[in-house]
Amino acid sequence: MWERLILVSIIGGLVALDNTEAFQTMFSQPLFVGSLVGLIFNDISSGLKTGIIFQLVYFWVMPIGTASFPEPGIGSVVGCTGFVILSRMFPDQPNLILFTLVFFVFFFSLFSGWTLIKQRQFNSRLLPKADLYAEKVQLGGFDSIFLAALGGSFLRGSLVTGGGIFLIFILVKPALNVLRVVPEQFLQNLELPLWGVGMGMMVYLFGRKRNLLWCLLGMSLGVLLFLL
């Protein structure tokens, strides 16, 4: 278990890099990281399901400038990991776990977004040194600053991810023991509006004519995966 949690924390660091200084390959999207977490824990179906839900929940997030915003990638790594682990502890209440984690991850991703702003402020302090190296034409100095920025981003992502998983055991797991009185059927019915809001947001953002073909192809692929 510990080896998998360490691996998930490393993924959190890579997600932070993909979302900021490096890559930007969409690796940090909830759908992808959810599937990857499921693969690590040998439960791809749970990882894929929660990844899709978090993808729908976070469609509205548009990180612009220095505004504070949720960080979907790291939040989804934490949420999908928590769902897979807690589902094995509470196998008869998947919907309770899902809704509790959606609530927890939303606020946790706000904290993660706040740490991203702090990291950017740290990176801004490196700019005077970069200007100094530019004046002296010292390329080695640029390398050290670049590596410091990358290392800080990776470390932030790994630590925040690990901290989020720790909080799941400290906060979410005890909360599930208290909330077990809520009927599963009631929560299952609430899941449908969650999907509906997410699908509505997807159509609103990508439902233009030029994107219609891709939307249809994506929906067809989703139906095929569901049937398989």
Buried (B, 14 or more C-beta within 10 A) or exposed (E): EEEBBEBBBBBBBBBBBBBBBBEEEEBBBBBBBBBBBBEBBEBBEBBBBBBBBBBBBBBBEEBEEEEEBBBBBBBBBBBBBBBBBBBEEBEEBBBBBBBBBBEBBBEBBBBBBBBBBEBBEBBEEBEEBBEEBEEEEEEEBEEBBBEBBBEBBBEBBBBBBBBBBEBBEEEBBEBBEEBEEBEEEEBBEEBEEBEEBBEEBBEEEBEEEEEEEEBEEEEEEEEEEEEE
